[in-house]
Amino acid sequence: MQLLLTTLIVALLAIPYSPARAQSTPDTAHSHPSNTPLADPSSQPDDEFNIFLLAIGIAVVGIIIGATIIGSAAATLFLLLLFTLVSAGILSAGILIGLYRKSVSAAFTTILSLICSITITIAGAASFWIINRIFHIELTTSTALLIGAFSGLLGGLLLSFTLAAIIRIFFNYCRQKLSF
């Protein structure tokens, strides 16, 4: 039994080194007469061309392009819907606070605070992530995003209170100039 297994293993290991080939290439030098020049291989008709494979390839490329367009449109619609819902939430929160406090300036200040805080939080997170990547600060991505978001939130609140004060001063100035 051991002799049979050894012979089988040696035979299986020797097969890849055998000189036999599965297919042989045709010898074109002997098929043409010696006085006839050989034709250019690129001018030979291509018998392997399959029009069905070309049609399938075009269909697959068309499906890929269509899926990309549909995916981009779906992502754009989702982001537009998200923007619309956030905007409606900001406006409704401002209106409700204005109705609760019975003050238009409170509603305006709330809307301004929310808009400035949200936009500058996102801008702060993105900018600090870019700064982390450019200057090779040794922070993880989540740490850089959180630091940028917190800094943006504080900057957004400071900006909103500053803008609200500037707008209030401007309206008081306009009210004094328009009153007789």
CORCORZI-V395774 format. One record per pair of residues at least 24 apart in sequence whose ideal C-beta (glycine too) atoms are under 8 Angstrom apart, sorted by the first residue. I is the first residue (numbers start at 0). GAP is how many residues later the second one is. Records with the same first field share a line. If there is no record, write none. Layout:
I->GAP / GAP
This chain:
85->32
89->24 / 25 / 28
104->63
107->56 / 59
108->51 / 55
111->48 / 51 / 52 / 55
112->43 / 44 / 47 / 48 / 51
114->45
115->40 / 41 / 43 / 44 / 47
116->36 / 39 / 40 / 43
117->38
118->37
119->32 / 33 / 35 / 36 / 39
120->28 / 31 / 32 / 35
121->27 / 30
122->29
123->24 / 25 / 26 / 27 / 28 / 29 / 31 / 32
124->24 / 27
126->25
